[in-house]
Amino acid sequence: MRVPAPSPPVVDPVAEEAAELHAQAKAAAADHGLSRPIRLMRRALVLLGPVDEDRVARLEVRVRILISLAAAEAEIASQEDGLARLEEAERIRLLLPDGDVRHELRFVVGLQRAVVLMRAGRLEESLALNNAFLPGLAAEGAKYSLVLTRSLVNLAWLHLEMSNPDAAYQDLVRALDLAVEHGYRRLEGKIQHNLGDHAQLLGDIPEALRHYQEAAAIFVTDGSGSLPLVRLDQAKALLTAGLAEEAARHLDDAIPELRRNGAVHLVAEAEVARAGAAILERDYALAKKLAASARRSFLRRGKGRWAEIAALTRLRADAVKVLADREKKPSAKLPERLADLAIRLAELGLRDEAGAARMFAVRLLIRRDETAAAQHLLAQVPKPRQTTPIDHRMLLRLCRAELAVASHRPRSALAQARAGLAELGQIRDRMGGLDLVCGTAAHGEELGKLALTLVLKKARRSGAGAKSLFAWLERTRAQVYRYEPLPVIEDPALARHINEMRHLQGTIQARRLSGEPVGQLEERYDRLQREATRLGWYTSKWGRPRPVSAPEEVVERLGDRVLVSLMGYRDTLYAVVVDRGRFQLLKLGPLAEIVETARQLHADLDALAPDNLPAPLVEVVTGSARRRADKLDKLISASLAKTLENRELIIVPIGSLYALPWGALPSLHGHPVSIAPSATAWVTASGRRSEGPVLLAGGPGVPGSVGEVRNLRAVYPRARLVDGKDATSETVLSALDGSGMAHLVAHGAHEPANALFSRLELVGGPLYAHETARLAHPPERVVLAACELAMSHIRPGEEALGFAGTLLASGSRTVIGAIARVGDKAAADAMSDLHRRLASGTAPALALAQAMAADPLRRPFLCLGAG
């Protein structure tokens, strides 16, 4: 008997059309836009019509749509709406016949309810649901691998929210294995993103940034709408590292994209982060505006936890602004509002945020002389956990130190500062790129200033304590220069980015000269620079930390030299002078006046630089420059020069005086002066020696005799010459590695916004400071002959970065360069004089001083490092 063929499944066109709308909605939601997905899913529900138990295909589609709609409405409307949708989904699921579909949807509905509860801050309820459903799902993992992978990702996020990072990591690794095994590419990107969040929570910023970049690389081709969210979390990591400018740029790029995607919750979250960056940049008005906007958005959507976080950010902006004004006593209202907010934050399970609110209130109460109230409130701040952010840890140290000062316990305050800075150092030692190492100093800035103030006051009162003040100055400044760079781990992606940047820069210059538009090329260049910066943060650890030099070590290394370490306090510039084993504190002059006069002198030197200025203009500008140099001389150097005789002077400046042309001050004409980021950096640099060959490199387009590096062959007959068409960045970089002295003549540009991309213009494109940072054997001495590349961008904590600074941090002993514009003839004459003396064996600082003495106002060069 013939067996009849099975009947083909009945096709339900309505169910198919609704399923297609659902697929479109999920694709749109994957790009983090929720408004359109919600419209599509509601349309699909209308299309399905009333619930009909006999139409099984429609029941299944309805349940799946309701599950997705629950997640979307919980984000954009309220958690109650989302939970109501899930209850409806469960009622309809129970109408399905027994089988795989009904069984699978049981897991999906239950675990989606756990996600909605987690987003509502109901963490324990969410965990209980995960514990109820996940074991059964895992037992059938082969059948439901996609559901299991997604659920593990959500569980990991819950564990992060509950400050259980070890469990979160295990969940994420397991999910990543499943995603890779089954080819869930977009989900793999999400997991990489979450691994970045995990690393950030534990304070491992380079690892966090590495995972974020892995996620971004996936989302470029599989889910570009997720990229702004990655940028948001990258920005949060940068804020943890103290890089406010970089974080702000990331967020300014991400927020418009999130807004276009309709990701209202994420826009508000990004506004909170951007407000945090604005606080670090001291733009308190912007911070308050953004935090208030974010809070309104959160409240409209029933997101109470996030609304309170935004409220904290707004009050933090108020508190930091008030605390920055030492002459003004805070009102009683602000600490009260912070203390009340702390209670609400604690009730919501936001432990670290509640602690931060209390600590800002404590600082304000101390400023109001309400020490007992401050002490009571500080006792309510819990001890830091493994996941407590470094800025919260430093704030707690600062509160304890300020309370100790208010209670007349200066030793206890200094102990807190010492312990806090040591803890910050341990965080810094784990950082990747040079700018991450540098940026971390921001979190210890106030703690360091408090310690310096205490020690300075003691030194002023008693005449003693200058040695202790010197030790604290070393502990708090120029940390980036105390690392021994580790061998580079090459990153092909970073190399590709820099090579493309180099090519673009050359194209931009050529088109600009021919009058062609370059706007799109410049935008592409900026994007590449941002990408290269991101890659540089984690390609390899920057260096191995060296200890801060003790005063005794500095004295021993100085010998007959004199070291002057400058410090600004309130409106006065002070100097600790180290001379033949003695430490002396000097009060020099009004700080604001000195800084402003130095700025005016710098402007005069720029104006005086061109070779062919009319004589009357030369006379006027020279007169102005001399008056300002004389004024600075009286305020700063005249009192120092009395005891110098012919001995070398090492100056450790404050940030605003890094660009001061010290050789232009009358008392220092012809006197050997070296500028060092710190005494520790000077001690390290002074111990370096290299016997490598001389390199003479000349870039394209440098006019006049300054560009004729061949002229120096008479001084260095055995030197390697790289000029003309051979002077490419690759050739010059290779020649720098292992050279003893390098003379570089090229146009260049100092990039204040990103000092590691300051550059020398060479054939085929520029050589970047970023590339010199990882030379295996950096040159002992470098002379930058025809540009302003001795300039530095001053970061928090008096950290100076630039082309010259990168060379010093990378291991060069001495860098000579200009800190103002220099005319071609003046530069050529100065270089000729300098190298004649260097070749005869004169030390760099003395050789430069003698070369500048002939025309100090038109030869504004500095000897950086060890002279």
C-alpha positions in Angstrom: 0.0 0.0 0.0 1.3 3.4 -1.0 2.0 5.7 2.0 0.7 9.2 1.4 3.3 12.0 1.3 3.2 14.3 4.3 1.2 17.4 3.8 3.3 20.5 3.2 3.2 23.0 6.2 0.5 25.5 5.9 1.9 28.9 5.1 0.4 31.8 7.0 1.2 34.9 5.0 0.1 37.2 7.9 2.5 35.4 10.3 5.3 35.7 7.7 4.7 39.4 7.1 4.7 40.1 10.9 7.9 38.0 11.3 9.5 40.1 8.5 8.6 43.3 10.3 10.1 41.8 13.5 13.3 41.0 11.7 13.5 44.6 10.4 12.9 45.9 13.9 15.7 43.7 15.4 18.1 44.9 12.7 17.2 48.5 13.5 17.5 47.9 17.2 21.0 46.4 16.8 22.1 49.8 15.7 20.8 51.2 19.0 17.9 53.0 17.6 14.6 52.1 19.4 11.9 54.5 18.1 11.7 52.8 14.7 11.9 49.3 16.0 9.0 50.0 18.4 6.9 51.4 15.5 7.7 48.3 13.4 6.8 45.9 16.2 3.6 47.6 17.1 2.6 47.5 13.4 3.3 43.8 13.4 1.1 43.2 16.4 -1.8 45.1 14.7 -1.2 43.0 11.6 -1.5 39.8 13.6 -4.9 40.9 14.9 -6.7 39.3 17.9 -5.2 36.3 19.6 -6.3 33.1 18.0 -5.3 29.8 19.7 -5.7 27.9 16.5 -3.2 30.0 14.5 0.0 28.6 16.0 2.4 30.4 13.7 0.9 33.7 14.7 1.1 32.8 18.4 4.8 32.1 18.1 5.5 35.3 16.2 3.5 37.3 18.6 5.4 36.0 21.6 8.8 36.7 20.0 7.6 40.3 19.1 6.3 40.9 22.6 9.7 39.8 24.1 11.6 42.2 21.9 9.0 45.0 22.4 9.3 44.5 26.2 13.1 45.2 26.0 12.6 48.3 23.8 9.8 49.8 25.8 11.6 49.2 29.1 14.4 51.4 27.7 12.4 54.1 26.0 9.3 54.2 28.2 9.4 52.5 31.6 10.3 49.2 33.2 6.6 48.7 34.1 5.7 48.8 30.4 8.4 46.2 29.6 7.3 43.8 32.4 3.7 44.1 31.3 4.6 43.1 27.8 6.5 40.1 29.1 3.5 39.0 31.2 1.4 39.1 28.1 4.1 37.1 26.2 4.1 34.4 28.9 0.3 34.1 28.8 0.4 33.6 25.0 3.4 31.2 25.2 1.2 28.9 27.4 -1.3 28.7 24.5 1.4 27.1 22.2 1.4 23.3 21.9 4.0 21.4 23.8 7.3 21.2 21.9 10.6 22.8 21.3 9.2 26.2 20.5 7.2 26.5 23.7 10.2 25.2 25.7 12.7 27.6 24.1 10.4 30.6 24.6 10.0 29.7 28.3 13.7 30.4 28.7 13.6 33.5 26.5 10.7 35.1 28.4 12.1 34.4 31.8 15.6 35.6 31.0 14.3 38.7 29.3 12.4 39.5 32.5 15.7 39.2 34.3 17.3 41.8 31.9 14.5 44.3 32.4 14.8 43.9 36.2 18.5 44.4 36.0 18.1 47.6 34.0 15.6 48.8 36.6 18.2 48.3 39.4 16.4 45.3 40.9 19.6 43.3 40.8 18.7 40.5 43.4 15.5 39.7 41.6 17.3 39.6 38.3 19.9 37.2 39.7 17.2 34.9 41.2 15.6 34.6 37.7 18.9 33.9 36.1 19.6 31.2 38.7 16.2 29.7 38.0 16.4 29.5 34.2 20.1 29.3 33.2 21.0 25.8 34.5 18.2 24.3 32.4 19.2 26.3 29.4 22.8 25.3 29.7 21.9 21.7 29.9 20.3 22.0 26.4 23.0 24.4 25.2 23.6 22.6 21.9 20.0 23.1 20.9 19.7 26.7 22.2 23.3 28.1 21.7 22.3 31.6 20.6 19.9 32.1 23.6 22.5 30.7 25.9 25.2 33.0 24.6 23.1 36.1 24.9 22.0 35.1 28.4 25.5 34.6 29.6 26.4 38.1 28.3 23.4 39.5 30.2 24.4 37.6 33.3 27.9 38.9 33.1 26.6 42.5 33.0 24.5 41.7 36.0 27.5 40.4 37.9 29.4 43.6 36.9 26.5 45.7 38.3 26.7 43.6 41.5 30.5 44.2 41.7 31.3 40.5 41.2 34.0 40.8 38.5 35.3 37.3 38.7 32.0 35.7 38.0 31.4 38.2 35.2 34.7 37.4 33.6 33.9 33.6 33.6 30.5 34.3 32.0 32.0 36.5 29.3 34.8 34.1 28.4 32.3 31.2 28.2 30.0 33.4 26.0 32.9 34.5 23.8 33.9 30.8 23.2 30.3 30.1 22.1 30.0 33.1 19.9 33.3 32.3 18.1 32.3 28.6 17.8 28.9 29.3 16.3 29.9 32.3 14.2 27.8 34.9 16.0 30.0 37.8 14.8 28.0 40.7 16.1 27.5 39.0 19.4 31.3 38.5 19.5 31.7 42.2 19.2 29.3 42.8 22.1 31.2 40.4 24.3 34.5 42.1 23.5 32.8 45.3 24.4 31.7 43.8 27.7 35.2 42.5 28.4 36.3 46.1 28.0 33.8 47.1 30.6 35.0 44.4 32.9 38.7 45.5 32.6 37.7 49.1 33.1 35.8 48.2 36.3 39.0 46.6 37.6 41.1 49.6 36.7 43.0 47.9 33.8 42.6 50.7 31.3 45.0 49.5 28.6 43.2 46.1 28.6 39.8 47.8 28.5 40.8 50.0 25.6 42.2 46.9 23.8 38.8 45.1 24.1 36.9 48.2 23.0 39.1 48.5 19.9 38.5 44.8 19.2 34.8 45.4 19.4 35.0 48.5 17.2 36.8 46.5 14.5 33.9 44.0 14.5 31.2 46.6 14.5 32.7 48.5 11.5 31.4 45.7 9.3 28.9 44.0 11.6 26.7 46.6 13.4 28.0 50.1 12.8 25.3 51.5 15.0 27.1 50.0 18.0 30.2 52.1 17.4 29.0 55.2 19.2 28.4 53.1 22.3 31.9 51.7 22.1 33.2 55.3 21.9 31.1 56.2 24.9 32.8 53.5 27.0 36.2 54.3 25.6 35.6 57.9 26.8 34.7 56.6 30.3 38.0 54.7 30.4 39.9 57.8 29.3 38.3 59.8 32.1 39.5 57.1 34.5 43.0 57.7 33.1 42.7 61.4 33.6 42.6 62.2 29.8 39.7 64.7 29.8 40.5 66.3 26.4 40.6 63.0 24.7 37.4 61.8 26.4 35.6 65.0 25.4 36.6 64.5 21.8 35.3 60.9 21.8 32.0 62.0 23.4 31.5 64.9 21.1 31.8 62.5 18.2 29.5 59.8 19.8 26.6 62.0 21.1 25.3 63.1 17.7 25.5 59.5 16.4 23.6 58.2 19.4 21.0 61.0 19.0 20.5 60.1 15.3 20.1 56.5 16.2 17.3 57.5 18.7 19.2 55.9 21.6 17.8 58.5 24.1 19.0 56.6 27.2 22.5 56.4 25.8 22.6 60.0 24.8 21.8 60.9 28.4 24.4 58.5 29.7 27.0 60.1 27.3 26.0 63.6 28.6 26.8 62.5 32.1 30.2 61.3 31.0 30.8 64.5 29.0 29.9 66.5 32.0 32.6 64.6 33.9 35.1 65.6 31.2 34.0 69.2 31.5 34.6 69.2 35.2 38.1 68.0 34.7 38.6 70.8 32.1 37.1 73.3 34.6 34.1 74.1 32.4 31.6 74.0 35.2 28.8 75.7 33.4 28.9 73.1 30.6 29.1 70.3 33.1 26.0 71.5 35.0 24.0 72.0 31.7 24.8 68.5 30.5 24.1 66.8 33.8 20.8 68.7 34.1 19.7 67.7 30.6 20.7 64.0 31.3 18.7 64.0 34.6 15.5 65.3 32.9 15.9 62.6 30.2 16.3 59.8 32.7 13.4 61.0 34.8 11.1 61.1 31.8 11.9 57.4 31.2 11.6 56.3 34.8 15.3 55.6 35.2 15.7 56.7 38.8 19.2 55.3 39.3 20.7 57.1 36.4 18.8 60.3 37.3 20.5 60.3 40.7 23.9 59.7 39.1 23.2 62.7 36.8 22.2 64.7 39.9 25.5 63.7 41.6 27.4 64.9 38.5 25.7 68.3 38.7 26.3 68.7 42.4 29.9 67.6 41.9 30.4 70.4 39.4 29.1 72.9 42.0 31.3 71.4 44.7 34.5 71.4 42.6 33.9 75.0 41.5 33.3 76.2 45.1 36.4 74.3 46.3 38.6 75.8 43.6 37.9 79.3 45.1 39.9 79.3 48.3 38.7 82.8 49.3 35.0 81.9 49.3 33.3 80.0 52.1 30.8 77.4 50.9 27.2 77.8 51.8 25.6 75.2 54.1 23.1 74.2 51.5 25.4 72.4 49.1 26.9 69.8 51.6 23.4 69.2 52.9 22.1 68.4 49.3 25.1 66.1 48.7 24.5 64.2 52.0 20.8 63.8 51.2 21.7 62.5 47.7 24.2 60.1 49.2 21.4 58.4 51.2 19.2 58.0 48.0 22.2 56.7 46.1 23.0 54.1 48.8 19.3 53.0 48.8 19.6 52.3 45.1 22.7 50.2 45.6 25.1 52.7 44.1 27.8 52.3 46.7 30.7 54.1 45.1 28.5 57.0 44.0 27.1 57.4 47.5 30.6 57.5 48.8 31.6 60.2 46.3 28.6 62.3 47.3 29.6 62.1 51.0 33.2 62.8 50.3 32.4 66.0 48.4 30.2 67.0 51.2 33.0 66.3 53.7 35.4 68.6 51.8 32.8 71.4 51.8 32.2 70.9 55.5 35.9 71.1 56.2 36.1 74.3 54.3 33.2 75.6 56.5 35.2 74.7 59.6 32.6 72.1 60.6 35.2 69.4 61.4 33.0 67.3 63.6 30.2 67.0 61.0 32.8 66.2 58.4 34.3 63.5 60.5 30.9 61.9 61.2 30.0 61.9 57.5 33.4 60.5 56.4 33.0 57.6 58.8 30.0 56.6 56.6 32.1 56.2 53.5 33.0 52.5 53.1 36.5 51.2 52.5 37.4 50.8 48.8 36.7 47.5 47.1 38.6 45.9 44.2 36.3 47.6 41.8 36.4 51.1 43.4 37.6 53.6 40.7 41.0 55.2 41.2 39.5 58.8 41.3 37.2 57.7 44.2 40.2 56.2 46.0 42.2 59.4 45.6 39.2 61.5 46.8 39.0 59.4 49.9 42.7 59.9 50.6 42.2 63.6 50.0 39.3 63.8 52.5 41.3 62.0 55.2 44.3 64.3 54.6 42.2 67.5 54.7 40.4 66.3 57.8 43.8 65.6 59.4 45.0 69.2 58.5 41.8 70.6 60.0 42.4 68.6 63.1 46.0 69.9 63.4 47.5 66.5 62.5 49.9 67.4 59.6 51.9 64.2 59.9 48.8 62.1 59.5 47.9 64.3 56.4 51.3 63.7 54.9 50.9 60.0 55.6 47.6 59.9 53.6 49.2 61.8 50.8 52.2 59.5 50.7 50.0 56.4 50.7 47.7 57.8 48.1 50.4 58.8 45.6 52.0 55.4 46.1 48.7 53.8 45.2 48.3 56.0 42.2 51.8 55.1 41.1 50.8 51.4 41.1 47.9 52.2 38.8 50.2 54.3 36.6 52.7 51.5 36.3 50.1 49.3 34.6 49.3 51.9 31.9 50.1 51.4 28.2 50.9 54.4 26.0 52.9 57.4 27.1 49.9 59.7 27.3 48.0 57.2 29.5 51.0 57.2 31.9 51.0 61.0 31.7 47.3 61.5 32.2 47.0 59.5 35.4 48.7 62.3 37.3 45.4 64.3 37.2 43.9 62.1 40.0 46.8 62.9 42.4 47.1 66.6 41.7 45.2 67.9 44.6 46.7 65.4 47.0 50.1 66.4 45.9 49.4 70.1 46.3 48.1 69.6 49.8 51.3 67.8 50.8 53.4 70.5 49.2 51.5 73.3 50.9 52.0 71.6 54.3 55.7 71.2 53.8 56.1 74.7 52.3 54.3 76.3 55.3 56.7 74.6 57.7 59.7 75.6 55.6 58.6 79.2 55.6 57.9 79.3 59.3 61.1 77.7 60.5 63.6 78.2 57.7 64.0 74.4 57.8 62.2 71.8 55.7 63.5 72.8 52.3 65.0 69.4 51.8 61.6 67.8 52.7 59.9 70.1 50.3 62.3 69.1 47.5 61.5 65.5 48.2 57.8 66.1 47.9 58.2 68.1 44.7 60.0 65.1 43.2 57.3 62.7 44.4 54.5 64.8 42.7 55.9 65.8 39.4 57.1 64.5 36.0 56.3 60.9 36.7 56.2 60.1 33.0 60.0 60.7 32.8 60.9 58.1 35.5 60.1 55.1 33.4 62.7 53.0 31.5 61.0 52.3 28.2 60.4 48.7 27.4 61.1 47.1 24.0 58.3 47.9 21.6 55.8 45.2 20.6 55.0 46.1 17.0 51.4 46.6 16.1 50.7 46.3 12.3 47.4 48.2 12.6 49.1 51.1 14.3 51.9 51.1 11.7 49.3 51.2 8.9 47.5 54.2 10.5 50.7 56.2 10.9 51.8 55.5 7.4 48.4 56.6 6.0 48.6 59.7 8.1 52.1 60.4 6.8 50.8 60.1 3.2 47.8 62.2 3.9 49.8 65.0 5.5 52.1 65.1 2.4 49.1 65.3 0.1 47.4 68.0 2.2 50.5 70.2 2.0 50.9 69.7 -1.8 47.2 70.5 -2.4 47.3 73.5 -0.1 50.3 74.9 -2.0 48.4 74.5 -5.3 45.3 76.1 -3.9 43.1 73.0 -4.0 40.6 72.2 -1.2 41.8 70.0 1.6 38.9 69.9 4.0 37.9 66.3 3.4 41.6 65.2 3.6 42.0 67.0 6.9 38.9 65.3 8.3 40.3 61.9 7.3 43.7 62.8 8.8 42.0 63.7 12.1 40.0 60.4 12.2 43.2 58.4 11.5 45.0 60.3 14.3 42.3 59.5 16.7 42.4 55.8 15.7 46.2 55.7 16.0 46.0 57.3 19.4 43.6 54.6 20.5 45.9 51.9 19.2 48.9 53.4 21.0 47.2 53.2 24.4 47.5 49.4 24.6 49.9 48.1 22.0 52.4 47.5 24.8 53.2 48.7 28.3 55.2 51.9 28.2 58.0 51.3 30.7 59.5 49.9 33.8 59.2 52.3 36.8 62.3 53.6 38.4 62.2 55.0 42.0 62.0 58.7 42.6 65.5 60.0 43.3 66.2 60.8 47.0 67.6 64.2 47.8 71.0 62.6 48.7 71.2 60.9 45.3 70.5 64.2 43.6 73.2 66.0 45.7 75.8 63.3 44.9 75.0 63.5 41.1 75.0 67.3 41.0 78.5 67.6 42.3 79.4 71.3 41.7 76.2 72.1 39.7 73.2 74.0 41.1 69.7 72.8 40.8 66.6 75.0 41.2 63.2 73.4 41.5 60.4 75.9 41.1 57.0 75.8 42.8 53.9 78.0 42.6 51.9 78.6 45.7 48.9 80.9 45.7 50.2 83.9 43.8 53.9 83.5 44.6 56.7 81.7 42.8 59.1 79.8 45.1 62.4 78.0 44.4 64.2 75.2 46.3 67.9 75.7 45.6 70.2 72.7 45.9 73.8 73.8 46.1 76.7 71.8 47.4 74.5 69.6 49.6 72.5 72.6 51.0 68.8 73.0 50.4 67.4 76.5 50.6 63.9 77.9 50.0 63.7 81.2 48.2 60.7 83.4 47.6 61.1 84.8 44.1 58.1 87.0 43.0 54.4 87.3 42.1 53.5 84.2 40.1 50.8 85.7 37.9 53.0 88.7 36.9 55.9 86.4 36.1 53.8 84.1 33.9 52.2 87.0 32.1 55.6 88.7 31.5 57.0 85.4 30.2 54.1 85.1 27.8 54.7 88.7 26.6 58.4 88.0 26.1 57.6 84.9 24.1 55.4 86.9 21.8 58.2 89.5 21.4 60.7 86.8 20.4 58.2 85.4 17.8 57.7 88.9 16.4 61.5 89.5 16.3 62.3 86.2 14.4 62.0 87.1 10.7 65.3 87.9 9.0 64.3 90.9 7.1 62.3 93.0 9.6 62.6 96.8 9.0 65.1 98.4 11.3 62.6 100.6 13.1 60.4 97.6 13.9 63.5 95.6 15.1 64.3 98.5 17.5 60.8 98.7 18.9 60.4 95.0 19.4 63.9 94.5 20.8 63.3 97.3 23.3 60.1 95.6 24.5 61.8 92.2 24.7 64.7 93.6 26.7 62.4 95.4 29.2 60.5 92.2 29.8 63.6 90.1 30.1 65.0 92.6 32.6 61.8 92.4 34.6 61.9 88.6 34.7 65.5 88.7 35.6 64.8 90.8 38.7 61.9 88.6 39.7 63.5 85.3 39.1 67.1 84.8 38.2 69.1 87.7 39.6 68.9 86.3 43.1 69.9 82.9 41.8 72.8 84.0 39.7 74.8 85.6 42.6 76.2 82.3 43.7 76.4 80.5 40.4 79.9 81.7 39.3 80.5 79.6 36.2 78.7 76.5 37.4 75.9 74.8 35.4 72.4 75.6 36.5 69.6 73.0 36.2 66.1 74.4 36.4 63.0 72.3 37.0 60.3 74.7 35.9 56.6 74.8 36.6 54.3 74.2 33.6 53.6 77.8 32.7 57.4 78.5 32.6 58.5 75.6 30.4 58.7 77.9 27.4 60.6 80.7 29.1 63.8 81.5 27.2 66.1 81.5 30.2 69.2 82.4 28.2 67.6 85.8 27.3 67.6 86.9 30.9 70.6 89.2 31.5 71.9 87.4 34.6 72.0 84.2 32.6 73.6 85.4 29.4 76.3 83.0 28.4 75.6 80.8 31.4 75.1 77.1 31.1 71.5 76.2 31.8 69.7 72.9 31.5 65.9 72.5 31.8 64.7 69.2 33.3 61.1 67.9 33.9 62.3 66.8 37.4 65.4 66.2 39.4 64.7 62.5 39.0 64.6 62.9 35.2 67.8 64.8 35.3 69.6 62.2 37.4 68.4 59.5 35.0 69.4 61.4 31.9 72.8 62.4 33.3 73.7 58.8 33.7 73.2 58.0 30.0 76.1 57.7 27.5 76.2 56.6 23.9 79.2 56.4 21.6 77.2 56.1 18.4 77.8 58.0 15.1 76.7 61.5 14.3 73.6 61.9 12.1 73.0 65.1 10.0 69.5 65.1 8.6 67.9 67.8 6.5 64.2 67.9 5.5 62.7 69.4 2.4 61.9 73.1 1.9 64.0 74.6 4.7 65.2 77.9 3.2 68.6 79.5 3.6 71.8 78.2 5.1 70.1 76.7 8.1 68.9 74.0 5.7 72.4 73.2 4.4 73.2 70.3 6.7 76.1 69.5 4.4 77.9 72.5 5.8 78.3 70.6 9.1 80.4 67.9 7.4 83.4 70.2 8.0 82.7 69.9 11.7 81.7 66.2 11.7 83.6 64.6 8.7 82.5 61.1 9.6 78.9 61.9 10.1 76.1 60.1 8.3 74.3 62.6 6.0 70.6 62.1 5.1 69.2 65.0 3.0 67.5 65.7 -0.3 65.3 63.0 -1.6 66.8 60.5 0.9 65.4 62.3 3.9 62.3 60.2 4.3 60.7 59.5 7.7 61.7 55.8 7.5 65.3 56.6 6.7 65.7 59.3 9.4 63.9 57.2 12.0 66.2 54.2 11.3 69.3 56.5 11.4 68.3 58.0 14.7 68.3 54.5 16.3 71.8 54.1 17.8 73.2 57.5 16.9 75.3 59.4 19.4 74.3 62.9 18.2 71.6 63.8 15.8 71.2 67.2 14.1 67.7 67.5 12.6 66.8 70.3 10.3 63.2 70.3 9.1 59.9 72.2 9.3 57.8 70.9 12.1 54.6 71.4 14.0 53.9 71.2 17.7 50.4 69.7 18.3 49.1 71.0 21.7 46.0 68.8 21.5 48.0 65.6 20.9 51.6 66.1 21.6 52.6 62.6 20.5 51.7 63.6 17.0 54.0 66.7 16.9 56.0 66.1 13.8 59.0 66.8 11.7 58.2 67.3 8.0 60.3 65.0 5.8 60.3 63.7 2.3 57.1 61.7 1.7 55.5 62.8 4.9 56.2 63.6 8.6 58.1 61.8 11.3 55.9 61.8 14.4 57.0 62.0 18.1 54.9 58.8 18.6 57.4 56.9 16.4 60.5 58.2 18.2 59.0 57.0 21.5 60.0 53.4 20.9 63.5 53.7 19.5 65.5 50.7 20.8 68.6 52.9 21.1 67.6 56.6 21.1 70.3 59.2 20.3 72.2 60.6 23.3 71.9 64.2 22.0 69.4 65.6 19.6 69.5 69.1 18.1 66.2 70.4 16.6 67.5 73.2 14.5 64.7 75.0 12.7 61.3 74.7 14.4 59.5 75.1 17.7 59.7 71.4 18.7 61.1 72.2 22.2 57.6 73.3 23.0 55.5 71.1 25.3 51.9 70.6 26.1 51.5 70.8 29.9 49.2 68.1 31.3 47.9 67.9 34.9 50.6 67.3 37.4 53.0 69.5 35.5 53.5 66.7 33.0 55.1 68.1 29.8 54.8 66.3 26.5 55.9 67.2 23.0 58.4 66.1 20.4 61.4 67.0 22.6 59.8 65.6 25.7 59.0 62.3 24.0 62.7 62.0 23.0 63.7 62.6 26.6 61.1 60.1 28.0 62.3 57.6 25.4 65.9 57.7 26.7 67.8 60.6 25.0 70.1 62.4 27.4 69.9 65.9 25.9 67.6 67.7 23.4 68.4 71.2 22.2 65.5 73.1 20.5 63.8 76.4 20.0 60.8 77.5 22.2 59.9 80.4 19.9 60.2 81.2 16.2 63.7 81.6 14.9 64.9 83.4 11.7 66.8 81.4 9.1 70.0 83.3 9.5 69.8 83.4 13.3 69.3 79.6 13.4 72.1 78.9 10.9 74.5 81.1 12.9 73.5 79.6 16.2 73.8 76.0 14.9 77.3 76.7 13.4 78.5 78.2 16.7 76.9 75.4 18.7 78.3 72.5 16.7 81.8 74.0 16.6 81.8 74.0 20.4 80.2 70.5 20.7 82.7 69.0 18.4 85.6 70.4 20.5 84.2 68.6 23.5 82.2 71.4 25.2 79.2 70.2 27.2 75.9 70.9 25.5 74.5 73.4 28.1 77.7 75.5 28.0 78.1 75.2 24.2 74.5 76.4 23.7 74.9 79.2 26.2 78.0 80.5 24.4 76.3 80.2 21.0 73.3 82.2 22.3 75.3 84.9 24.0 76.0 86.6 20.7 72.3 87.4 20.1 70.1 85.9 23.0 66.8 87.5 21.8 67.0 86.0 18.4 68.4 82.6 19.4 65.7 81.3 21.8 67.0 77.8 22.2 66.9 75.6 25.3 69.0 72.7 26.5 66.6 70.1 27.8 67.5 67.1 29.9 71.1 66.8 31.1 73.5 69.4 29.8 
